[in-house]
């Protein structure tokens, strides 16, 4: 039978001294605290940057649509005989340089006699069945005093490349950004 000897102050003193020393030693505490906080901080930082870029791109695209739509509202585009490509070029002219107009932007222009005809069934779709831009754009700039809908769809590829955050809602991870302007054109033919 093994007999246990009660610990005396003398035998537990080195252990207490070691534990006390470890409690007072803070040389690695900063590194451990940083390791616990670094990943959430970096995730939050990328999230803020990603959402900021998303809203910046959305705002600049809405501004470009509004500026180009003025040509339709005043009748300048109709009287000049703009084609779909020419109007898209005008939208791209007002958009900043980082917007890829060549293959990532789809511009739809529809006209209606009044607002009662504007309904979801009459609107074009941006995405096809495969979750990508449909590539089918409609262009009907209308006549004087008609309701005109300008609907721009943009495939923002950067959304799929931002770490720690998923902004994309398209099949390839890109985000679909849409900008719309609805107005009644002026009576420009008078």
Secondary structure, 3 states (H helix, E strand, C coil): CCCCCCCCHHHHHHHHHHHHHHHHCCCCHHHHHHHHHHHHHHHHHHHHHHHHHHHHHHHHHHHHHHHHHHHHHCCHHHHHCCCHHHHHHHHHHHCCCCCCHHHHEEEEEEEECCHHHCCHHHCCCCECCCCCECCCCCECCCCCCCEEEEEEEEEEHHHHCCCCCCCCCCCCCCEEEEEEEEEECCCCCC
